[in-house]
Structures are given as structure tokens and as C-alpha cells.
Amino acid sequence: MIVWNWIKTIWRWVMAGVRLVFGLGLRTTRMPRWVYQLLHFLIITTITVVLAIYSRDLVTPSNIATELPQVQDWWCGILFLALYAFVRTIHYFYCLLLMEESSAYPDIDRAWAAGMDALARNGLDIRSIPIFPIIGLTEEEETQFFSGARFHARVVAPGIDESPMPLRFFANREALFISCPGVSAVCAQLESGPLLSGGISNYVGGDSTAAGVATLEPGGHTPTPPRPADPQDAATTGTLAPGQQSLETGLPASPPPGGYSGTLEPGAAGPAATMMPGAHSAGRAVGTSPGAGQPLSPGKLDECRQRLHHLCRLITRYRQPFCPINGAAIMIPLEWSEMAGQSAIDPARQDIETLHTSLQMQFPVVCFFNGLNNVAGLREYIQRSSQVDSRFSTKARAGSRYPTGHAVDNQAAGWVSSRAVDWFRRWIYSAFAQDLGNSTNPKLYQLLCNLDGRRQRLANFIGSVFGGKPDGESIRLSGCYFCGREPSTRRFEFVKDVIDKLTNEQDQVAWSPRRIWQDHRQRRLTFWLYTAIFFLVLLDAGLLWWKIYGAPPFLS
């Protein structure tokens, strides 16, 4: 095995040299295109001149059947140029025969070509940097998202001023992120307008009357609440540490629901009751947005699937022989978790499953629920959490990790949604314990109850989108997190550490069982073809020997 690997290494080096000499290198190299072309020209010129100078020493001129003395003197150089022209001609016709018909998606091809050219100009090789598609990010959000992620892109192509574009590269020497605003079904649904939804009101729960503000104010006989778990573990480097392992599922046990001296149980009495003493809850407000869009038709969904499949083919072609991608992220509007039907689930699930089936591999997937800035109380929450722990910042992961590789069933989806909401609960209760009389406490509790009211629907949404098994394997969900946009700069918040986590998991990839089976089948077929060729060569050599030297003695 060691000898065989050594032989394969030498063969790869030889073939790399041959490609360089004959100009058959891959389109993307580590050097700019003009440098590669200049180097190739210098190599050809040097080899031709050297062979022409020493041609008389290598081949006797009298053995060359021509009357032209220049041809006899420079025979080896001329022969090399003829060989070079022959190889390039064969390569041209080979590419011509393999050339596909006109692409059905020229806009994707143009954007891809612009991205590849920009990588080449900046000396970046698409095969040497990890790739992460970002699904559900609109063109208007791209710049602010990577600004919030603190990702300093060396390459942005096509340019931001070139709009609209179906995809865009954001790359440096550490990673390549491919935003897909004109490819995915999620973005197509976003472009059609807001879906009909049942919105979350200020209160989620049953009818109740409670003077909630009194429970947030010190004085009287209001007991001091117990201080919840120290949120310092949830500093800017990530989410809180997982809890004890559950014996039944192998998942970390979800923390028990917190209480504010038994008076602030999210889901039992919400902010409409506690913020407006004496008022009765109106329950869940159901309404529609003006100008609401319609769910994507089956034909439109299929078109989006084909477009994303075409992008996956491009990635696979240019990444060979390495794995196509190293991970992916999907941005889902937070309000989609409140949709009653399949209108919001279908686009997200189709995009995730198309990535897996088209690329035939398993990779970590991060889910963002975007729109946290639209939930009342977020700015007060950020301010108060920073007072609880100075290490808190909007770079942190606002949500929960997920044990990669574990199937996303109903129980697991409920676990991850509960942990994502409880991340906010811990910080809010710590803020309560630090300053019980703060005037922003009602808004913090309103934020908590709003998110807690979405807990079960988030679980249902996560289970529906990530619970499938494309190619027979579970989707490798890496975590579910909330994010939003800062009001003044519109820069994304709570994305930086999530993106860092995703890039750190770039090696947690594997080929799908179907791809492995296909590879083994092709290897067996290749082995038998090479065996047949070997015996045919032996037979041909034997027949040639027989013709020249006659039959061997044992056949005489």
C-alpha cells in the first residue's frame, strides 16, 4: 500500500507537469491568469530553444529525410512544437465533444464565471478554501450580513453594484461563502411578498388578568427571585454549556422552565397580562399583511430546485476531486415559524434536501431565524445583558447548538427549540435578579414571553424542515440560532460567532451512502476494464512476437 501511494504521488506530479507544459491546467490556479499564461509561454519557448540547440547531439541530421538544413539542425525543437500543437488540438476537440448544450440558466453561469475570474485574479483556488452556501439571504441583506459576521472579504463578485444577480461570492483565504438570492426557493418566496400568517400578539396564552407590573417592582412582600444559572458561560464565544445527558435520547437534558418567584412563568401569563394590569388577553391575533404574497406554486418550486441543482453541479465540477462544500447556512424569517400550513416549510425543506441530494454528501447545517429585531424588547435586552456581564455582545450565538449527526425527530426538535429560547431566559432572569426595579423589566419579560410562545411552533418547523433523510441519512443540523439587524446601521447581530462555529466545523463532512456505493461500483468497473486492457495488451504482444519470431517452442 505504501509503494502504491508513492507511485500515485509520483504520477500526480508527472501529470501536473504535463498539464503545465501543454497548457492544460485547471481554470482556477493559485496565481493570476496573466502570470500563468506568461509562465506557460516561457516554458514552451525555453523547451523549444533548448531542444533546437542540442538537436544535432540528440538526432543525427543525416537520419532526417529532408533537404532543408534548418529542419535537420532544429529537428527536436520542431518536433516538440508539432507534439504541442497535436496535444492542444486533441484537447480542443475533446472539450468540444464533451461540451454541454446551452445552459438553461445563463444568468447563473455568468455570475459563476464572474466569481471564478475574481478568485483567479486574487490568487485564490476554489479547491483550496472551504465553501459554504448561504441560503435565504437576499441581495439587500448580503453586505450587512457579512459586516455583522466580521468577515473581511477579499473577493466580492459579481460586484454589489451589479444587481440583480442570482449568486455572489464573498471570499478570502479562509473561506468562500456563496450567497444565493436568485437560486433558492426561500428567496423566491421572500420575493413574492410576505406570506399569510397568524402573527404573535403581545401575549401568547390563555385569558388571564394579572397586575404584572406589580410583580416586576420591588416593595411590599415581593420575594427576591432565585438567581438563575450564571450566564457568563454564554459570553461572546458561544452559547451556554449543554446540560446533563439524557438517558433516553442521548441529548443534553433541557433546563427546567424558569420562574420569577413563581409569578413569571412564560406561557402561563404573558406580557399582555403583566404589562397591562386588569386587561384581558385577546389570545393570538390572526391577520394578514397588506399585499401578502402567495405560496410558491409547484411549478415555481420545481424551477427553484432545478436552479439550485445547477449551482450544485457547478460547485462539484470545479471542486473535483475534493468535496463540493464544507457546510451551509439557511436564513429563515422568524415569522415563518408561525405559518399554519406548508407554505413556509416547503421552500426551506426543498432547499436543504436539494443541497444534500445534488451534492451527495453530508455536512453541517446552521439554521438562522432572522427577524429578532422585530420583536419588542430586544434593544433593552442587549443593554441589560451587557450590564449583567461585560463580555456579552451581539457577536454571541443567540440560540442552541445541536449534536451533529443526531436525527432531527420531534423530541430532538423540541429540545433544540427549548434550549434556543432558554438562552434568552437565563440572561433575562439574571437581569431581573441584578436590578429588580429597573423600568425596562416589563419589556424584557415581553420579549421572553414572545419567544416562549413560539417554542412549540419553532419545534414543529425545525422538525419539518430538517427531519427528512435525503439519500437515507439524517441531515447534520449543527444548531438553531436567532439573529436580527441593528436599527441604525442595519448590520446583522448575533451572527459572528455562529459563522465562526460553522467554519470551525468544516471537516465534519462525509459522502452520502449512495455516493459511496456509486464510487465502489465505478471502482470495480474500472478495475475490470484495466484488467481486460492488460490481457489484451499481453495478447497483442504475443501475436506480434509470433509474427516476428515465429511460434514459441512449446507450440511448435
C-alpha positions in Angstrom: 0.0 0.0 0.0 2.8 2.4 0.8 4.5 1.7 -2.5 1.2 2.1 -4.4 0.6 5.5 -2.7 4.2 6.5 -3.6 3.6 5.6 -7.2 0.3 7.6 -7.3 2.0 10.6 -5.8 4.7 10.5 -8.5 2.1 10.0 -11.2 0.2 13.1 -9.9 3.3 15.2 -10.0 4.1 14.0 -13.5 0.6 14.8 -14.8 0.7 18.2 -13.1 4.0 18.9 -15.0 2.4 17.7 -18.3 -0.6 19.9 -17.8 1.6 22.9 -17.1 3.8 22.3 -20.2 0.9 21.7 -22.6 -1.3 24.5 -21.1 -4.0 22.1 -19.8 -4.1 23.4 -16.2 -7.3 24.0 -14.4 -9.0 27.3 -15.0 -8.5 28.4 -11.4 -4.9 28.4 -10.2 -3.1 29.9 -7.2 -1.7 32.6 -9.5 -3.4 35.3 -11.6 -4.3 34.3 -15.1 -1.8 36.5 -16.8 1.1 35.2 -14.7 0.0 31.6 -15.5 -0.1 32.4 -19.3 3.3 34.2 -19.2 4.9 31.2 -17.3 3.4 28.8 -19.8 4.8 30.8 -22.7 8.2 30.9 -21.2 8.3 27.2 -20.5 7.3 26.4 -24.1 9.9 28.8 -25.5 12.6 27.5 -23.3 12.0 23.9 -24.1 11.8 24.6 -27.9 15.0 26.6 -27.9 17.0 24.1 -25.8 15.8 21.2 -28.0 16.7 23.1 -31.1 20.2 24.0 -29.9 21.0 20.4 -28.9 19.1 18.7 -31.7 22.3 17.7 -33.6 23.5 16.0 -30.4 20.3 14.1 -29.9 19.5 13.1 -33.5 21.9 12.7 -36.4 20.9 15.2 -39.2 21.6 12.6 -41.9 18.8 10.4 -40.4 16.2 13.1 -41.1 14.6 12.6 -44.5 14.6 16.2 -45.7 16.7 18.5 -47.9 16.2 21.6 -45.6 19.3 22.1 -43.4 17.4 24.2 -40.9 14.9 21.4 -40.3 17.8 18.9 -39.8 19.5 21.2 -37.4 16.4 22.1 -35.4 14.6 18.9 -35.7 14.0 18.2 -32.0 12.6 21.7 -31.4 10.3 21.4 -34.4 9.2 18.0 -33.3 8.3 19.3 -29.8 6.2 22.2 -31.3 4.4 19.7 -33.5 3.7 17.5 -30.5 2.5 20.5 -28.5 0.1 21.5 -31.4 -1.1 18.0 -31.7 -1.9 17.7 -28.0 -3.7 21.1 -27.9 -5.7 20.1 -30.9 -6.8 16.8 -29.4 -7.7 18.6 -26.1 -9.7 21.1 -28.0 -11.8 18.5 -29.8 -12.1 16.5 -26.6 -13.6 19.5 -24.9 -15.8 20.2 -27.9 -17.2 16.7 -27.9 -17.9 16.9 -24.1 -19.3 20.4 -24.3 -22.8 20.5 -22.9 -25.7 22.1 -24.7 -26.5 25.8 -24.0 -27.2 26.2 -20.3 -30.8 26.6 -19.2 -29.6 29.1 -16.6 -27.2 31.6 -18.3 -27.6 34.1 -15.5 -26.2 31.6 -13.0 -23.4 30.8 -15.4 -22.5 34.4 -15.9 -22.4 35.1 -12.2 -20.4 32.0 -11.5 -17.9 32.9 -14.2 -17.5 36.4 -12.7 -16.8 34.9 -9.3 -14.3 32.4 -10.7 -12.5 35.2 -12.6 -12.3 37.3 -9.5 -10.9 34.4 -7.5 -8.2 33.8 -10.2 -7.3 37.5 -10.2 -6.8 37.4 -6.5 -4.7 34.2 -6.5 -7.4 32.1 -4.8 -8.0 28.5 -5.7 -11.6 27.3 -5.2 -10.2 23.8 -4.4 -8.0 25.1 -1.5 -10.6 27.0 0.5 -13.7 25.7 2.2 -17.1 26.6 0.6 -20.3 27.5 2.5 -23.5 28.3 0.6 -25.8 30.7 2.3 -29.5 30.1 1.6 -32.2 32.6 2.1 -30.0 35.8 2.2 -31.5 38.5 -0.1 -29.3 40.8 -2.1 -30.2 43.7 0.1 -29.0 41.8 3.2 -25.7 40.4 1.9 -23.4 43.3 2.7 -24.9 43.8 6.2 -24.8 40.1 7.0 -21.1 39.7 6.3 -20.4 43.0 8.0 -22.1 41.7 11.1 -20.2 38.4 10.8 -16.9 40.4 10.7 -16.0 38.6 7.6 -13.4 40.6 5.7 -14.0 39.6 2.1 -11.1 39.9 -0.3 -13.3 39.0 -3.2 -16.9 40.2 -3.7 -18.0 39.1 -7.2 -20.2 39.9 -9.0 -19.9 43.4 -7.5 -22.5 44.8 -5.2 -23.4 47.4 -7.8 -24.1 44.6 -10.3 -27.7 43.8 -9.4 -29.8 41.7 -9.6 -27.5 38.7 -9.5 -28.5 35.1 -8.7 -25.4 34.4 -6.7 -22.4 36.3 -5.3 -19.0 35.2 -4.0 -17.7 36.5 -0.7 -14.2 35.1 -0.2 -10.8 35.4 1.4 -8.0 32.9 2.1 -10.0 31.4 5.0 -13.4 30.6 3.4 -15.7 31.2 0.4 -19.3 32.0 1.1 -21.8 31.8 -1.8 -24.9 33.8 -1.3 -27.8 32.5 -3.4 -30.5 35.2 -3.6 -31.7 34.2 -7.1 -31.3 30.5 -6.8 -33.1 29.2 -3.7 -36.8 28.6 -3.1 -36.6 30.5 0.2 -35.5 33.7 -1.6 -38.1 33.2 -4.3 -40.8 33.0 -1.6 -39.4 36.2 0.0 -39.6 38.0 -3.3 -43.2 37.1 -3.8 -44.1 39.1 -0.6 -45.0 38.3 3.0 -47.0 35.1 3.5 -50.4 35.0 5.1 -49.7 34.4 8.7 -51.1 34.2 12.2 -49.0 36.8 13.9 -47.8 36.7 17.5 -49.6 39.4 19.6 -48.1 40.8 22.7 -49.5 37.9 24.6 -49.5 34.2 23.8 -51.6 32.1 26.0 -55.0 31.9 27.6 -57.2 34.6 29.1 -55.8 36.0 32.3 -55.9 39.1 34.4 -52.8 39.9 36.4 -51.2 43.1 37.6 -47.9 42.0 36.1 -46.2 45.3 36.6 -46.5 44.8 40.3 -44.7 41.6 40.1 -41.7 43.4 38.5 -41.5 46.2 41.0 -39.8 45.8 44.4 -41.6 46.6 47.5 -44.3 45.1 49.6 -43.8 41.4 50.2 -42.3 40.6 46.7 -39.7 37.9 47.4 -36.3 38.2 45.9 -36.2 35.8 42.9 -33.6 33.0 42.9 -30.7 33.8 40.6 -30.6 31.5 37.6 -27.6 29.9 36.2 -24.7 32.2 35.7 -24.8 33.4 32.1 -21.1 34.0 32.0 -20.7 30.7 30.1 -22.6 32.3 27.3 -20.1 35.0 26.6 -19.2 36.2 23.2 -17.5 32.9 22.4 -20.8 31.0 22.2 -23.9 29.6 23.8 -24.3 28.2 27.3 -22.7 24.9 28.0 -25.0 21.9 27.4 -26.6 20.2 30.4 -26.7 16.7 31.6 -27.0 13.9 29.1 -30.5 12.4 28.8 -30.6 8.6 29.1 -33.4 8.1 26.7 -32.3 10.2 23.8 -28.6 10.9 24.3 -29.4 14.6 24.0 -28.5 17.0 26.8 -31.4 17.5 29.1 -33.3 20.7 28.5 -33.2 23.0 31.5 -36.4 23.2 33.6 -38.6 26.2 32.9 -37.5 29.2 34.9 -39.7 31.1 37.2 -39.7 34.5 38.7 -40.8 33.6 42.2 -43.5 31.6 40.6 -45.1 34.7 39.1 -43.4 34.9 35.7 -43.9 31.5 34.0 -43.6 32.2 30.3 -46.6 30.7 28.5 -48.8 30.8 31.6 -49.3 34.5 31.7 -47.8 36.7 29.0 -46.9 40.3 28.7 -50.4 41.4 27.7 -51.5 40.5 31.2 -48.4 41.6 33.1 -47.8 44.8 31.2 -51.5 46.0 31.3 -52.9 45.3 34.8 -56.5 44.4 34.7 -56.7 43.8 31.0 -57.9 40.6 29.5 -55.9 38.8 26.9 -57.1 38.7 23.4 -55.2 35.5 22.7 -53.5 35.0 19.4 -54.0 37.7 16.8 -54.6 36.3 13.4 -54.3 38.6 10.5 -52.6 39.2 7.2 -50.2 41.7 5.9 -51.3 44.1 3.2 -50.2 43.0 -0.2 -49.4 39.5 1.1 -47.8 37.1 -1.3 -49.0 33.7 -2.3 -47.2 30.4 -1.6 -45.0 29.2 -4.4 -46.7 27.1 -7.0 -45.4 23.5 -7.6 -44.0 24.7 -11.0 -42.1 27.5 -9.3 -40.8 25.2 -6.6 -39.5 22.8 -9.3 -37.8 25.6 -11.1 -36.0 26.7 -7.9 -35.0 23.1 -7.3 -33.5 22.9 -10.8 -31.7 26.2 -10.4 -30.1 25.1 -7.1 -29.2 21.8 -8.6 -27.4 23.6 -11.5 -25.4 25.6 -8.9 -24.5 22.4 -7.1 -23.3 20.9 -10.4 -21.0 23.9 -11.0 -19.6 23.6 -7.5 -19.0 19.9 -7.9 -17.3 20.3 -11.3 -14.9 23.0 -10.2 -14.1 21.4 -6.8 -13.1 18.0 -8.1 -11.6 15.8 -6.7 -12.4 17.4 -3.3 -15.8 17.5 -1.6 -18.1 20.2 -3.0 -18.8 22.1 0.1 -17.9 22.1 3.8 -21.1 23.3 5.4 -24.2 25.5 4.7 -26.4 28.1 6.5 -30.0 28.8 5.9 -31.8 32.1 6.8 -35.5 31.7 7.7 -37.7 34.6 8.6 -38.8 34.2 12.2 -42.4 34.8 11.3 -42.4 31.8 9.1 -42.4 29.6 12.2 -46.0 30.9 12.8 -47.4 29.7 9.4 -50.2 27.2 9.8 -49.6 25.2 6.6 -46.8 24.0 4.4 -46.3 27.3 2.5 -43.3 28.3 4.6 -42.0 24.8 5.2 -41.8 23.6 1.6 -39.3 26.1 0.3 -36.9 25.7 3.2 -37.1 21.9 3.2 -36.7 21.7 -0.6 -33.5 23.9 -0.5 -32.0 21.8 2.3 -32.8 18.4 0.6 -31.7 19.6 -2.8 -28.3 20.6 -1.5 -27.9 17.1 0.0 -29.2 15.1 -2.9 -27.4 17.1 -5.6 -24.0 17.2 -3.8 -24.4 13.6 -2.5 -22.7 14.4 0.8 -23.4 15.2 4.5 -22.3 18.4 6.0 -23.1 20.7 9.0 -26.1 23.0 8.5 -26.7 26.1 10.6 -30.3 27.5 10.8 -30.8 31.2 11.4 -34.2 32.5 12.4 -34.0 36.1 11.1 -36.1 38.9 12.3 -35.3 39.2 16.0 -35.1 42.9 15.6 -38.9 43.0 15.0 -39.6 41.5 18.5 -40.3 44.1 21.1 -37.7 44.5 23.9 -34.6 43.4 22.0 -32.7 46.7 22.5 -33.4 46.7 26.2 -32.4 43.1 26.4 -29.0 43.8 24.8 -28.4 46.7 27.1 -29.3 44.9 30.3 -27.4 41.7 29.4 -24.3 43.8 28.8 -24.7 45.1 32.4 -25.0 41.6 33.7 -21.8 40.5 32.1 -19.5 42.9 30.2 -18.4 40.0 27.9 -21.9 39.9 26.4 -22.1 41.3 22.9 -24.1 41.0 19.7 -21.4 38.7 18.3 -22.6 35.9 20.5 -24.6 32.8 19.4 -28.2 33.5 20.4 -29.7 30.1 20.4 -28.5 26.5 20.9 -26.1 24.1 19.3 -27.3 20.7 18.1 -25.5 17.4 18.4 -24.3 16.9 14.8 -25.4 13.6 13.4 -28.4 13.0 15.7 -31.7 12.6 13.8 -33.9 15.6 14.0 -37.1 13.9 15.2 -40.0 15.6 17.1 -38.3 15.1 20.5 -35.0 16.5 19.4 -36.6 19.4 17.6 -38.4 20.3 20.8 -35.2 20.0 22.7 -33.2 22.4 20.5 -36.1 25.0 20.3 -36.4 24.9 24.1 -32.7 25.5 24.5 -32.7 28.3 22.0 -35.4 30.1 23.9 -33.9 29.3 27.3 -30.7 31.1 26.2 -32.7 34.3 26.4 -34.5 33.2 29.6 -31.3 32.9 31.6 -30.0 36.3 30.6 -33.3 38.0 31.3 -33.7 36.3 34.7 -30.2 37.3 35.6 -31.0 40.9 34.7 -34.1 40.7 36.9 -32.1 39.4 39.8 -29.5 42.2 39.4 -32.0 45.0 39.2 -35.5 44.1 40.3 -36.8 47.7 40.0 -35.5 48.6 36.5 -38.1 50.2 34.3 -37.1 48.0 31.3 -38.1 44.8 33.1 -41.5 44.6 31.6 -40.1 44.9 28.1 -37.6 42.1 28.8 -40.4 39.9 30.0 -42.4 40.8 27.0 -39.5 39.6 24.8 -39.2 36.4 26.7 -42.9 35.6 26.5 -43.0 36.4 22.8 -40.2 33.9 22.1 -41.6 31.4 24.6 -44.9 31.5 22.7 -43.1 30.4 19.6 -41.4 27.5 21.2 -43.6 24.7 20.0 -44.1 26.1 16.6 -40.3 26.5 16.2 -40.0 22.8 17.2 -42.6 21.8 14.6 -40.9 24.0 11.9 -37.4 22.6 12.7 -38.7 19.0 12.7 -40.5 19.5 9.3 -37.5 21.2 7.6 -34.6 19.2 8.9 -36.3 15.9 9.8 -36.0 14.4 6.3 -33.5 11.8 5.3 -32.2 12.6 1.8 -30.1 9.7 0.4 -31.1 7.7 3.5 -29.1 9.8 6.1 -30.2 12.3 8.6 -29.4 16.0 8.0 -26.5 17.1 10.1 -28.1 20.1 11.8 -25.4 22.0 13.7 -27.6 24.4 15.6 -30.5 26.8 15.6 -29.9 30.5 16.3 -31.8 33.8 16.3 -30.4 36.9 14.5 -31.6 40.4 13.7 -30.5 43.7 12.4 -29.3 46.8 14.2 -31.8 49.6 13.6 -29.4 52.4 12.6 -26.7 50.6 10.5 -28.9 47.6 9.5 -26.0 45.4 10.3 -26.8 41.8 11.4 -26.4 40.9 15.0 -25.8 37.5 16.6 -24.2 36.0 13.5 -20.4 36.4 14.0 -19.8 33.5 16.4 -22.2 31.3 14.5 -20.3 31.8 11.3 -17.1 31.1 13.2 -18.6 27.9 14.5 -19.6 26.8 11.1 -16.1 27.4 9.6 -14.6 25.5 12.5 -16.8 22.5 11.6 -15.6 22.5 8.0 -14.0 19.0 8.4 -17.2 17.4 9.7 -18.3 16.2 6.2 -18.8 12.8 4.7 -20.0 11.3 1.4 -23.6 10.0 1.4 -24.1 6.2 1.4 -25.4 6.4 -2.2 -22.3 8.3 -3.3 -20.1 5.7 -1.6 -22.0 2.9 -3.3 -21.6 4.6 -6.7 -17.9 5.1 -6.1 -17.4 1.5 -5.2 -19.3 0.4 -8.3 -17.2 2.6 -10.5 -14.0 1.4 -8.9 -15.0 -2.3 -9.6 -15.9 -1.4 -13.2 -12.6 0.4 -13.6 -10.6 -2.5 -12.2 -12.2 -5.0 -14.6 -11.7 -2.6 -17.5 -8.0 -2.2 -16.7 -7.7 -6.0 -16.2 -9.2 -6.6 -19.7 -6.9 -4.0 -21.2 -3.9 -5.6 -19.6 -4.7 -9.0 -21.0 -5.5 -7.5 -24.4 -2.0 -5.9 -24.4 -0.4 -9.2 -23.5 -2.3 -10.9 -26.3 -1.3 -8.2 -28.8 2.4 -8.5 -27.7 2.2 -12.3 -28.0 0.8 -12.1 -31.5 3.4 -9.5 -32.5 6.1 -11.8 -31.2 4.6 -14.8 -33.1 4.6 -12.7 -36.3 8.2 -11.6 -36.0 10.0 -14.6 -34.4 7.6 -17.4 -35.1 5.7 -19.7 -32.8 7.3 -20.3 -29.4 9.0 -23.7 -28.9 6.2 -25.1 -26.7 3.7 -24.6 -29.6 6.0 -26.0 -32.3 
